[in-house]
Amino acid sequence: MTVSTDPVDAFNASEVVSAAKFASSDTGVATVAADGTITAVAVGSTTITATSGTFNATVAVTVSAA
């Protein structure tokens, strides 16, 4: 997951991006590293959330069997 601002050169954009924290709603399905890298753990669905200050975004992740 990548955090960015629009426009890229918005006031304090670098602080917003660098302050982003990531979380998985179900770490038994997928984990997310501090840099936003998502790693599958088991089959299932989870939501990854990126938060920076009062801003947040989510992405639904589904892990399927190969």
C-alpha positions as CSV (number, residue, x, y, z in Angstrom):
1,M,0.0,0.0,0.0
2,T,1.4,3.4,-0.9
3,V,0.5,6.6,0.7
4,S,0.7,9.8,-1.4
5,T,-0.8,13.3,-1.4
6,D,-2.7,15.0,-4.2
7,P,-1.2,17.3,-5.3
8,V,2.2,15.7,-4.6
9,D,3.6,19.1,-3.6
10,A,0.8,20.0,-1.2
11,F,1.7,21.8,2.0
12,N,3.3,19.4,4.5
13,A,2.8,16.5,2.0
14,S,6.1,14.8,3.1
15,E,5.0,14.9,6.8
16,V,1.7,13.3,6.0
17,V,3.3,10.5,3.9
18,S,6.1,9.8,6.4
19,A,3.8,9.8,9.4
20,A,1.5,7.1,7.9
21,K,0.9,4.1,10.1
22,F,-0.5,0.8,8.7
23,A,-2.7,-1.8,10.3
24,S,-4.5,-5.1,9.3
25,S,-7.9,-5.9,10.7
26,D,-7.0,-9.6,10.7
27,T,-3.3,-10.4,11.0
28,G,-4.2,-14.1,10.7
29,V,-5.0,-13.4,7.0
30,A,-2.4,-10.7,6.1
31,T,0.1,-8.5,7.8
32,V,1.3,-5.0,6.8
33,A,4.8,-3.7,7.5
34,A,5.6,-0.2,8.5
35,D,6.5,0.7,4.9
36,G,3.0,-0.6,3.7
37,T,4.2,-3.9,2.3
38,I,1.3,-6.5,2.6
39,T,2.2,-10.1,3.3
40,A,-0.3,-12.9,2.9
41,V,-0.6,-15.3,5.9
42,A,-3.6,-17.5,5.2
43,V,-6.7,-17.7,2.9
44,G,-9.4,-15.1,3.9
45,S,-10.2,-11.4,3.8
46,T,-9.0,-8.5,5.8
47,T,-8.9,-4.7,5.6
48,I,-5.7,-2.7,5.6
49,T,-5.9,0.8,7.0
50,A,-3.4,3.6,6.5
51,T,-3.6,6.5,8.9
52,S,-1.8,9.8,9.1
53,G,-3.0,12.4,11.5
54,T,-6.8,12.8,10.8
55,F,-6.5,11.2,7.4
56,N,-7.1,7.5,6.7
57,A,-7.7,5.2,3.8
58,T,-8.6,1.5,3.6
59,V,-8.2,-1.3,1.1
60,A,-9.9,-4.7,1.1
61,V,-7.5,-7.6,0.7
62,T,-8.5,-11.1,-0.2
63,V,-6.0,-13.9,0.0
64,S,-6.8,-17.0,-2.1
65,A,-5.2,-20.4,-2.4
66,A,-2.7,-20.8,-5.2
